[in-house]
Amino acid sequence: MGELVGHDVAQRRALYLIDRFRRYPCLTSARAAKLKSFVSEWASLKVSLVSGATPNLKKGCVLDKVAREWGLDEDIVAKIKPVLFYQTRHYASSVAARSGYEE
């Protein structure tokens, strides 16, 4: 990834987050479809792993599939765990909030 411009990496990181979060079931189907469409418009920034542009990873490091698709050398998997409680229908139910599960 050394030859990639920092701006390009920043864009791919932002799109990775959107792409990752759109997959959570707490979104309504309509919102998830809009985000999927948005991310699809930027698919040209995805890095082809066939081209040999795989990220430089530390030995034993495993990335989630979406991060690899965006050509990143890091993902958010470890940072997501603490907030998963707030992503569920159970939390929404406990605070009487609306959620995508009502659709």
N, C-alpha and C positions, 0 to 999 in steps of 0.2 A: 504494500500500500504506500510505499515511500514516494512514488511518483504522483500520487493523487493529491489534488489541491485541497487545502483545509476546508474551503467553502463547500466543496463536493462532499467531503466526509460529514460535515455538519448537516447538510441536507439529507444525506442518507441516514444519519442518526435520527433526525426528526421524523422522517418517513417510516423508519423502522418502528419507532414508538407508536405512531398512528396505526401502522399495519398490525402491530402486536396487540394493541388495546382494542382494535375493532373486532377482534376475535373473541373477546369475552362475552359471555351470554347475558350480561346485565344491560346490554344495549338493545333497543328495539330493533326489529328487523329492518325498518326503514332507515334508521340511523346507521346501522352496520353497512347497509347497501350503499349509502352515500359515501361513507368513509372508504369502502372498498373501491368505489368508482374513482374517488380522489387519488388513492394510492396507485391505482392502475394507470392513471395519467402520467405518473412519474416512474413507471416501470423501467424506462430506459436507463435510469440511474442504478438499477440493480447490476451487480457484478456477476459476470458469467464465471462460474467456478471451473468450467471446462477450459477457459482461456488461461488457466494457471494463476489467476489473480486471487488465490485463496489468502485469507488473512494470516498474518504471522501470529501464531498462538503459542502460548507456553505449553510445555510438554504436559499432557494429561488434561488439558483444558478442553471442555466440550461446550460448544455453542448451540443455542437453539437454532432450529432450521431457518426461522425468519431472519435472524441476525446474519447467518451465513449467506442467505439470498441477497441481502443488502451489502455484502462484502465487508462486514464489520469484524473487528477483533475482540468485541465485548458484547454482552447482552445484559438484560435486566432481570433475569430469572432469580438471582439471589436477592435482589432488592424488592421483588414483588411479594415475596412470602409475607412480610409483616403487614401489608395492606390488603391481603386477600379477604380478611374478615369483613372489610368494608365494601367489598365487591359483591357480596352475596345477597340473595333475596332475604336471607335471615336478618341481616343488619337493617336492610330497608324496612322490613316488617317490624323490627324492634324499635325503630324511631318513627314509624308511621309515614315513611317516605315512599314515593312512587318509584317503581323500578321497571326495567324492560321485561321483567317476568310477567307483568300484568297483561301483556299483549296477547 
